[in-house]
Amino acid sequence: AAEARLALGDEKRDASQARDELAKLKSSNSQEFAKLAAAAESSWAAEATAAKARLALEAEAAEARLALGDEKRDASQARDELARLRAANADEFGKLAAAAEATWAAEAASAKARVALE
C-alpha cells in the first residue's frame, strides 16, 4: 500500500509537471501566434499599400495617355487649320498679286498714253 501511495504521488507530481509544461507551451504558442498574426497583418497592410500605389500609378498613367491622346488630336486639328489658313492665304495672295499686276499694267498703259499724247 505504501508503494502504491508513493507511485500515486509520483504520478500526481508527473501529471502536475505535465500540466505546467502544457501551460507553458500554450502560452508560448499563444505569443508565437500573436507575433505571426502581427507579421501577417503588417504584410497585408504593406501589400494593400503597394496595391493602392500601383492602382494610383495606373490611373495616373491612364489619365496621361488620355491627355496625350487629346493633345495629339488638338495638334492634328491645329495642323489641319494651319494648312487651311495657308491655302486661303496663298489664294488671297494670288488674288492680290493678280490685282497688283492689273493695276501696274493699267498704270503703265496710262503712262504710255500720256507720253504718247505729250
C-alpha positions as CSV (number, residue, x, y, z in Angstrom):
1,A,0.0,0.0,0.0
2,A,2.9,2.4,0.8
3,E,4.4,1.7,-2.6
4,A,1.1,2.3,-4.2
5,R,0.8,5.7,-2.4
6,L,4.4,6.6,-3.5
7,A,3.6,5.6,-7.0
8,L,0.4,7.6,-6.9
9,G,2.3,10.6,-5.5
10,D,4.9,10.2,-8.4
11,E,2.0,10.1,-10.9
12,K,0.4,13.2,-9.4
13,R,3.7,15.0,-9.5
14,D,4.3,13.9,-13.1
15,A,0.8,14.9,-14.1
16,S,1.3,18.3,-12.4
17,Q,4.6,18.8,-14.2
18,A,2.9,17.8,-17.4
19,R,0.1,20.3,-16.8
20,D,2.7,23.1,-16.1
21,E,4.6,22.2,-19.2
22,L,1.4,22.2,-21.3
23,A,0.5,25.7,-19.9
24,K,4.0,27.0,-20.8
25,L,3.6,25.6,-24.3
26,K,0.1,27.1,-24.7
27,S,1.5,30.5,-23.5
28,S,4.5,30.2,-25.8
29,N,2.3,29.2,-28.7
30,S,-0.1,32.0,-28.0
31,Q,2.8,34.5,-28.1
32,E,4.1,33.0,-31.3
33,F,0.7,33.1,-32.8
34,A,0.3,36.7,-31.8
35,K,3.7,37.5,-33.4
36,L,2.7,35.6,-36.6
37,A,-0.6,37.3,-36.7
38,A,1.0,40.8,-36.3
39,A,3.5,39.9,-39.0
40,A,0.8,38.7,-41.3
41,E,-1.3,41.9,-40.6
42,S,1.8,44.0,-41.3
43,S,2.4,42.2,-44.5
44,W,-1.2,42.5,-45.7
45,A,-1.1,46.2,-44.9
46,A,2.1,46.6,-46.9
47,E,0.6,44.7,-49.8
48,A,-2.6,46.8,-49.6
49,T,-0.5,50.0,-49.6
50,A,1.5,48.7,-52.6
51,A,-1.7,47.8,-54.4
52,K,-3.1,51.2,-53.8
53,A,0.1,52.8,-55.0
54,R,0.0,50.6,-58.2
55,L,-3.6,51.5,-58.8
56,A,-2.9,55.2,-58.4
57,L,0.0,55.0,-60.8
58,E,-2.1,53.0,-63.3
59,A,-4.8,55.7,-63.0
60,E,-2.3,58.5,-63.4
61,A,-0.8,56.7,-66.5
62,A,-4.3,56.2,-68.0
63,E,-5.0,59.9,-67.5
64,A,-1.7,60.8,-69.1
65,R,-2.5,58.6,-72.1
66,L,-5.9,60.2,-72.4
67,A,-4.4,63.7,-72.1
68,L,-1.7,62.7,-74.7
69,G,-4.5,61.5,-77.0
70,D,-6.3,64.8,-76.5
71,E,-3.0,66.7,-77.2
72,K,-2.4,64.6,-80.4
73,R,-6.0,65.3,-81.6
74,D,-5.6,69.0,-80.8
75,A,-2.3,69.1,-82.6
76,S,-3.8,67.3,-85.6
77,Q,-6.7,69.8,-85.7
78,A,-4.2,72.7,-85.4
79,R,-2.2,71.3,-88.3
80,D,-5.3,71.0,-90.4
81,E,-6.3,74.5,-89.5
82,L,-2.9,75.8,-90.4
83,A,-2.9,74.0,-93.7
84,R,-6.4,75.5,-94.4
85,L,-5.1,79.0,-93.5
86,R,-2.0,78.6,-95.6
87,A,-4.1,77.6,-98.6
88,A,-6.5,80.5,-98.0
89,N,-3.6,82.9,-97.7
90,A,-2.0,81.6,-100.8
91,D,-5.3,82.0,-102.7
92,E,-5.6,85.6,-101.3
93,F,-2.0,86.4,-102.1
94,G,-2.6,85.1,-105.7
95,K,-5.7,87.4,-106.0
96,L,-3.8,90.4,-104.6
97,A,-0.8,89.7,-106.9
98,A,-3.1,89.5,-109.9
99,A,-4.9,92.7,-108.8
100,A,-1.5,94.4,-108.3
101,E,-0.3,93.2,-111.8
102,A,-3.5,94.5,-113.3
103,T,-3.1,97.9,-111.5
104,W,0.5,98.1,-112.7
105,A,-0.4,97.2,-116.2
106,A,-3.2,99.9,-116.2
107,E,-0.8,102.4,-114.7
108,A,1.8,101.5,-117.4
109,A,-0.8,101.8,-120.2
110,S,-1.9,105.1,-118.8
111,A,1.7,106.4,-118.6
112,K,2.3,105.3,-122.2
113,A,-0.9,107.0,-123.3
114,R,0.2,110.2,-121.5
115,V,3.6,110.0,-123.1
116,A,2.1,109.4,-126.5
117,L,-0.2,112.4,-126.0
118,E,2.6,114.7,-124.9
